[in-house]
Amino acid sequence: MASTSIDDCLSNRDGVLFVEELASTDLVERFGSPLFVFSEDQIRRNVRRFRDAFEKGWTAGPVKVMPAAKANWIFAIQRILADEGCGADIYSAGELDVALRAGVDPRFISVNGVPKSKEHIRRTLEVGARLTIDSLRDVAFLEELAPTLPKPASVRLRIRPAISEFVKKSDFASDGMVPTDLVALVYKGGLSIDEVIEAGKRVMKLPNVEVVGFHAHHGRHHRSTRYWEAQMHAYARDMGRVCTALGGYRPKEISIGGGFAIPRDPHNAATDYRDPFLLGTLHMLSLGLKYLGANARYRVIDKLLTLIEGHPNTIVAPSIEHYGAATTAALLDALPKHGIDPEGITLQLEPGRAIHGNAGVHLTTVEATKTMTSPIRWNLVTIDTSEFWMTGGRFEHHLHDYCVANRLDAPKTIKADVVGRSCYGDRLLGAVRVPEVQVGDIFAFLDTGAYQEVSASNFNAMPRPAAVLVTGDRAAVIRRAENLDDVFRRDELPEHLRPSMERETEQRPSSAAQNRV
């Protein structure tokens, strides 16, 4: 069998996409379509690369990898991370619960986010997890709960530094052309310097509570290592100011958060800033051409549409090793300049997409094709998945790398929109090159391991698809496909609507009677 490696967990074997040692075609035949597929070995590789890269660079003390549970909180996935000795970056009470059930050591669980309920904070402290202070309301709850705590509590202060050294357009399409430093400043996470100092002074007065360090997280605003270097310099500057204001405080641990890009990096790739110019030109010309008549107008539009073509990102992001080297070097350089000796400080990091992203593939089957020949030429390929099952990627304007998994070697001879099954336009891949696909062909969306399955919804009352874990030549369901009972399981019918429904049911002809008619 001819085999060509695509990346660590994907390969082309005789024109068929393999995930580790299993053919994508066999996975669909066995588990159904659409299907989320995760590679266990790839997740483990990513964790180990992060640990090795940051341990190599952070020579001052220990390193702890604490993956962001929000990126993929499936129980089996969290169990893999616990088995690798990871901690966890937690946002919600549900994420805290799944991390604990998976066996993550609560000492290395960081409960972040805003807002937090009093019960969420109470549970965090009772199990011995880290509490990251992200609002003065967190402090008020802590002041109320501290005297009753069953064990000493460890808390951290979340800082929101201004990254003035790096001013570029944010990679988040929803932020438009807003620069990275401004986007980070208006994001809800983190406290201003004055608030951090106030929070620190209040918390340090509490019995049974220790401020163990600082936390910062800006997210995936720019893939460049220079962005990370600028983050670390700004972070060290603000930590130094807070430490001075708190009477020479010295942290035991520093968390740098996450936001590292994955190699193929689909983030924001659907927003090609060339296309808005072309579409604007198309709009202006179409307005002017309407006086020439419909036929002439559509002929010109047809020509212009040939210029618009979607392309997944082809520029590979920095490697985990490059991120590790740049980030640790910048932080080690900056901390002493602001009065903080890094020796003995534990460095914590919270990668999410960079742990899970390239460990996932979404398989989906072609259900129909359409070819329009007039008044313009356009092709549609309809598949059995939906943007509502990859919502996280739609929020971030992903354009995933893709392939026809059962015909990898087929030339991409036509341009088409690849669309999903919901009543929306559901344009998953816009104006991309594809082979002359047939009903039954299998599309594969690459790099769907982070934020996709866990953000899926039941729009159009559609049952969500299954997820499987591939480990070498074995595959197992880790989240079963839903049925219609699952879709409506949460619904309740108010008492006053039940009698009328019962009458309608009694008056409705039976299926047997309807068949006789």
Beta strands, then each sheet from edge to edge (+ up, - down):
strand 1: 3-5
strand 2: 10-13
strand 3: 16-19
strand 4: 22-23
strand 5: 35-39
strand 6: 63-65
strand 7: 88-90
strand 8: 109-111
strand 9: 130-133
strand 10: 153-158
strand 11: 209-215
strand 12: 253-255
strand 13: 346-349
strand 14: 360-372
strand 15: 378-383
strand 16: 402-404
strand 17: 414-419
strand 18: 427-434
strand 19: 442-446
strand 20: 466-471
strand 21: 474-479
sheet 1: 1+ 2- 3+ 4-
sheet 2: 16+ 19- 14+ 5- 20- 21+
sheet 3: 6+ 13+ 12+ 11+ 10+ 9+ 8+ 7+
sheet 4: 16+ 19- 14+ 15- 17- 18+
end
